Amino acid sequence: MIYVESLTKRFGRTTAVDNISFQVKEGEIVGLLGPNGAGKTTTMRILAGYLPATGGRVTIAGLDVFTKSLAVRQRIGYLPENCPLYGDMRVHEYLRYRGRLKGLHGRRLRARIDDVVGACELRESARTVIGRLSKGFQQRVGLADALLHEPDVLILDEPTIGLDPNQIRHIRGLIRSLASRHTVLLSSHILPEVEAVCERVLILHEGRIAASGTPGKLADLLQGHLTVMAEIRGERRAVEQALRGIPGVLEAICDPEGEWQRCTCRCEEGTDIREALFAAAAQNGWRLRELRGARANLEDVFAAMTGEAGEPGES
Amino acid sequence: MRSFFTIWRRELTACFLSPVAYVTMVVFVLLANWTFLEAVERNAGGAASVASLYFVSVFFWLPVLVTVITMRLFAEERRSGTLETLMTAPVDDGAVVWGKYAGAWTFLLITLVPTAAGVPLLAVLSPGIRTVDAGSLAVGGLMLALLSAFWVSIGLLVSLLTKNQIVAAICCFCVLCLPFLFQYLGPLAPPGSGRVLDYLSIETHIVEAARGVLDTRPLVLYGSGTLFMLFTSVRVLESRRWR
């Protein structure tokens, strides 16, 4: 559905997007992930036909974004960053105006407005002036606008930025429910969001694709180094020694907490020492009150890719 | 064509959604009619026609009105980011420029209409003025409408070139005030150019029209000027696709 080939965008001397290529298949939800300034917004603006590319080719539904701009814009619903709206209009006025711009008229326009107002739960605020709505509701208005003309492709730039947790959950649910009818490309710098919503993730860093794959697959990249945490009741030095004796343990550190030792073991790639650790504790007659393996999650992949040191999280 | 009307309607309603529109209208009507009244009093007993006094008074304040109306056209959309939503909708650049232009011009004409009430009102109130020539009012009105069409197109182009409304306002006002200089430059200009400056002197056009003389030269000047400004605006808006 979306086909990007060696896309490059330069602003003067700075290169915002550097020779990236990717494809999004029909019905997929793909997340663009990256720190601020990684080139997410620039990429999306090019896809939406707002900015021209310096080099490369972008086609959406087989149409070139640059030469067939109007036809492409008819097929995409775009929610820009920060969701700019006319604050002086009422929600239904705004949606009617946008619908007309997108070529909807008469009965069909009314039906579509009714649909999107329902889907985005805006029914009660339909007559409110947009400027008086909370950020979350404004975001819904923007999303309703993007959905209005039933586009094949949705391009959402930071759709949940600035929302409270409830609103975020709602918007996420909404986006997930859209996947059956639309192809969705969304950007975010918040990892759990992408992890929760997207089937595939592209990590952008300094204008390049640093990694791509399903959230699980990306986490697998770091899974080689499993970290096992355990709390064992025993003498510190003995515990440490026993843990280091387990095959596959690279390093074991104990942190005393009363009579208990909080142990952290870094293991070799592909080994899981939890069973062996339990056996070692049982053999020595130590009590064990906690044992868990910490898997790398997307956050670690992200940190590793973008060159920031990060502690492995838990999953 | 449909998107042109949609944008035109949105621009016009946007004017009336903000209090700025009402303030602008009231202030303009007061200033123009006050100037008119002052002009009539000063010329009491003189040979000046009421119509020409009226049109010159409106014309005097017109740059301010055009500036206030046009400064926000694109500058505001650029600043608030709504230009991005507008330009990623399936509308072509021409429809955006013409729609916005038509909306602003319509609003300006709506603002001018109440000021026209000054002339008949004066005729009713003062027995000294027996008749007001309807023909000269019509021709003068046409000239004023065309002049404002031209000026609004200049304001639109200036607004398109900047992100800041204040910058847009100052630039637009300066450009619109240039013609006022022409009539004073006449005597200083090198020989031969005086006639050209005279052709360009907007005040001359207005005064001539207010006498009921329909000269086609200024009509062509304003018409072609407007088309040129709008053509340039469409190209400027398109230019973000080349950069």
Contacts between the chains, C-beta under 8 A, distances in Angstrom:
chain1	res1	chain2	res2	distance
A	45	B	84	7.5
A	48	B	88	4.5
A	49	B	87	7.9
A	49	B	88	6.0
A	50	B	84	5.6
A	50	B	87	5.8
A	50	B	88	5.2
A	50	B	240	8.0
A	51	B	240	7.2
A	52	B	240	7.4
A	52	B	241	4.8
A	52	B	242	6.7
A	52	B	243	6.8
A	66	B	241	7.5
A	69	B	241	7.8
A	70	B	90	5.3
A	70	B	92	6.3
A	71	B	90	7.9
A	73	B	88	6.0
A	73	B	89	6.5
A	73	B	90	4.1
A	74	B	90	4.3
A	76	B	88	7.7
A	78	B	85	7.6
A	78	B	88	4.7
A	80	B	81	6.4
A	80	B	84	4.7
A	80	B	85	6.1
A	80	B	88	7.4
A	81	B	81	8.0
A	82	B	81	6.3
A	84	B	80	5.5
A	84	B	81	3.4
A	84	B	82	4.5
A	84	B	84	6.4
A	84	B	85	5.8
A	85	B	82	6.9
A	85	B	85	7.6
A	86	B	14	7.2
A	86	B	82	6.1
A	87	B	80	8.0
A	88	B	14	6.6
A	88	B	17	4.3
A	88	B	18	6.0
A	89	B	14	7.9
A	89	B	17	7.0
A	97	B	6	6.5
A	97	B	9	7.9
A	97	B	10	5.3
A	98	B	85	8.0
A	98	B	89	6.9
A	100	B	2	7.1
A	100	B	3	7.4
A	100	B	6	4.2
A	101	B	3	5.7
A	101	B	6	5.5
A	101	B	7	7.4
A	101	B	86	7.8
A	101	B	89	4.6
A	101	B	90	7.4
A	101	B	91	5.6
A	102	B	89	5.9
A	102	B	90	5.9
A	103	B	2	7.4
A	103	B	3	7.8
A	103	B	90	6.6
A	105	B	2	7.6
A	145	B	85	7.4
